[in-house]
Amino acid sequence: AIQMTQSPSSLSASVGDRVTITCRASQGIRNHLGWYQQKPGKAPKLLIYAASSLQSGVPSRFSGSGSGTDFTLTISSLQPEDFATYYCLQDDNYPRTFGQGTKVEIK
Amino acid sequence: QVQLVESGGGVVQPGRSLRLSCAASGFTFSNYAMHWVRQAPGKGLEWVAVISYDGNTKYYADSVKGRFTMSRDNSRNTLYLQMNNLRGEDTAVYYCARETFIAAVLTGLDFWGQGTLVTVSS
């Protein structure tokens, strides 16, 4: 199975900060990666698909990049509603695998 | 609007069985592959299984292979997860999720249910 290594596991940031989360795949997955946001007690929400495409309705401060094995989720200016846990998910093959998550907390 | 509503969770003893359901509405259910994803208390997300739009193709995580069976009834717009020989490590919130393709591009798990809690305990 493809291993997805996400970093950091947590970070503290302030409103307005630029935040970057990375995900590394144990083998090449082309651009077959999505990013999800999850708030406590809620279902995950799709932010980015195909590594860099913004899901409809998601604010443009979220962006994704990367291909092959290295991927990045960037929040250009962190907003109060962005404090949450973020996961990457490879959808290149089965079994699908998630990164271990990055918790974004308020500094 | 798209809705996915899971049901069937509860407390079950180790070694017993449970069947989860996911009722879909607001879209043409028979056109979409569907997934189950779970989350143990305080842990990250774990992909569990997928079923193709027509039910003919299924894949499972190694952790559930041979114990869990995914199925669907497109006439009832319902997805199922039959869980047998349950273990403590199967304790989790189970989510169903829809997978979308647009112009042959996979566009992720775009709609999720609210989840149903399964607790495996004696």
Interface residues (C-beta under 8 A of the other chain):
Chain A: A1 H32 G34 Y36 Q38 A43 P44 K45 L46 I48 Y49 A50 S53 Q55 T85 Y87 L89 D91 Y94 P95 R96 T97 F98 G99 Q100 G101
Chain B: H35 V37 G44 L45 E46 W47 V50 Y59 Y60 A61 D62 Y95 A97 E99 V105 L106 T107 G108 L109 D110 W112 G113 Q114 G115
